[in-house]
């Protein structure tokens, strides 16, 4: 039977509660595989696993229970290995990497920050900053709205200015928050978001990080910033002993 991998710990890490239930229906019992100085928190993998709410929560709960006792390298939802031996083999082969990551991520959490423009506010901003857009808008107004070509021209100017502003504002957000994080990982580009970045933050510095996000909101009122966290540091662990079960299952558990 395939092996579902929740996370990687030090071998000395306290074992999870005996009654801890994992993914699947019925839930699979959670167990620990050990290889040298490392261990993997696993269960049997159910067939046809999909990112349903029940299983996403089970994945989070297992990581939460294990993480309460010390550092865990979290695997993304849907990480499945062919069998137990495959898991322990990778732990052995990549032992130095995993031990370094456990040291680096100890006491740290992840916050994901996404940002988008407030439409009316950013339109007002690009109008105020571009003499060319203002001149075209005024010419259209004096011409009773302008010709079809004039309207197209204005629309193209505004769209280009907003696009340029997206890239600039995305960089500004990251630069404003980055000093309060230990590391930054850019997330995949997604329609509707001008910034999608994950920040590795010391637990003890989380309040300061969130204050920096709030200050960025005040400094850039034409943006809407959305914060998700604290999360296990998914974005700062290289792929582990398995590949995601499917593209949909590769999403971060708990991430929005």
N, C-alpha and C positions, 0 to 999 in steps of 0.2 A: 504494500500500500504506500502511496505517496506521503511525504512528510510536509506538513505546513509549518513554516518558520515565522515566529513572532518577533524574536529579537535575539541578540547575542550579549552575553555577560561574561564576567570573569568566572572561572570555575569555583572560586570561593564565595561567590554571590549566594545569599540565602535562597533556598528553594522556594518556589511559589507555593501558596496554600494547596493542600492536597485536594480540596474540593473545587479548585479553580477550573471553570469550564471554558472551552475554546469555541472555535467556529463549528458550524454544522448543525444539523437537525436530525437526531438529537446532538447536543454539543459534545465535541470530543474532549476527553480528559487531557489536561496539559501535563507535559512531562519535560524532563531536562536531559539533553545529550551532552556529554563531556568529552573534550579532547585536549589533553595537556592542561594549560592554564586558562582555557576558554570553555564556555558552555553555550548551548543554544536552547532557548525555550521553544518547544514545539508541541504539536499534536498530530494525530493522523489527519490527513487532508480529505475532506468530503469530496465526492464526485460532483462535477457540475457547479463548482463554487462560483457565485456571483456576488457583486457588492450590494447585497441587501442590507437594510438597516440593522437587522438582528446580528448579522455577521460582522458588519463594521464596528458595532458596539462591542461585540465579543472580542474582536482584535484589540480595540482600545482598552478594554477592561483588563485583558491579560498584560498588556504593556504597563498599564497603570499599577497593577498589583506588583509586577516585577520591579518597576521603576521606583516604587516606594521604599525599596530596600537598597537602592544604589543605582549606579549607572547602567543603562541598557542601551545597546545600539538597536534602534527600532527598524525592523523590516517593513516595507510597504505592504498594505493589504494585498493578499493574493500571492505572496511569495511561497512557492511550492517546489520542493526538491523531489527527485525520484524516490529516495528512500533515506533512512537514517544514516547509512554509511556515506552517502553523498554529502550530507551535512557535515559530519565529523571530518571527512576528507578535506573539505574546503576550510574548515576551522584550522586544521593543521597546516594546510598550504598557505593560508593568509594570516597566520597567527600574529606576525609582527604588525601587520596593518591594523588588525582588529584591536590589538593591545594598545597601539598608538591612539586609535580613535576613542577607545574607552577612557584613556587618560585625558585626551583633548576635550571630550564632551562631558566629563564628570561635572556635575553641578550646573549644567547649562540646559536651556530650553530653547525652543524655536517659536518665533512669532512671524506670521506671514502678513505682509502689508500689500494691499491692492489699492490703486488709486484711479479715479476717473474724473473727467471734467464735469462741472456743473454747467450745463449747456448755455443758459442765458448769461452766466457770469463770464465764461470764456469768450463768448461772442462779443460781449461788451469790451473785454480786454483786448482782443485782437483788433477791434474797430478803433480803440483809442490809441493803439500802438502803431497802426499802419496808415500813413497819409494816403497811400494808393487806394486802400479799401475805402477810406472816408471820401476821397474824391469821386470814386466810382459810384458810391452810394448816393452822394449828393447830386451827381449828374443824372442818375436814374430818377431821383426824386423830382428834380426840376423838369424832367421829360415825362412826367406823369407815370413813372414806373419804369420807363425805358423800353427799348426793343427786346425781343426774345434773346438776341445775341448779347445785349447789355446785361440782362439778368443772368445769363449763363456765365458771362465774364465775372460778375460780382460773386456768384456762387463759387466759381473756381478759385478766386482770390481768397475768399473766406476759408474754404476747405483746406487750401494749401497752408494758410496761416495757422489754422487749428492743428493740422498735422505736425507742423514744425514745433508748435507750442507743446504738443504731447510729448515729444522726445525731450525737449528742454525741461519740462516740468517733471517728467519721470526721473531724470538725472538729479534735479533739485531735491526731490523727496529722498532719494537714496543718500545723497550727500548730507542732508540735514539729520538723518537718523543714524547713519553708519557709525559715527563716533561713539555711540552708546551700545554698540554690538561688538562681539568678538570676531564675527565673520558674517559675510553676506553671500547669499546664493540666489542668482537670478532665476526666476521661474519661467515656464514657457510663456511665450506671447499669446495673449488671448484677446479676442474681439471685445472691445468695451473697456479694457483696462490699459492705461498708459504706463502703469508700473505694476509689476507683480514680483515681489522679492521676499525672500525669507531671511531672517536675521537670527543669528545664534547669540543668545543673551545669557549672561550669568543670572542664576535665580535671584541672587541678592541685588542685582542691578535692574531688575525688571521694572520697578517703579520709575526709575530714571529714564528707561527706554520709553515707557508709555507717556511720560511727560514730554519727551522729545517729539513723539508722534502728535501729541496734542498741540505743541507749539507750532509744528509744521502746519497743522490745520488752521491755526490762527494766522500764520504768515502767508498762507496760500488759500484764501477763502474761495477761490474759483475751483478748488479741488474738493472731491469727496474721498476721504481716506477710510479704509476699512481694515481693521486689525483682527486677526484670528490667532488665538493662543492664550496661554502657553500650550505648546504641543511638544511631543517627543521630537528630537532633532532629526526628522526624516531626511531633510535636504542636505545634511552634512555627513551622511553615511554612504559610502559607495555601495553599489549593488552587492548583495551578500550571496549566500549559497544557493540562490534560486532565481528564476525569472518570474515576473508576475504571471498569474494564470491567464490573464487576458488584458487587452488594452484598457478596458473599463475598470478592471480590478487593480490597475496600477496606481490609481489615485490615492493620495494620502488619506489614511483613516482619520476622520474628524476634520479634515480641511474642507473649506467651502470654496 
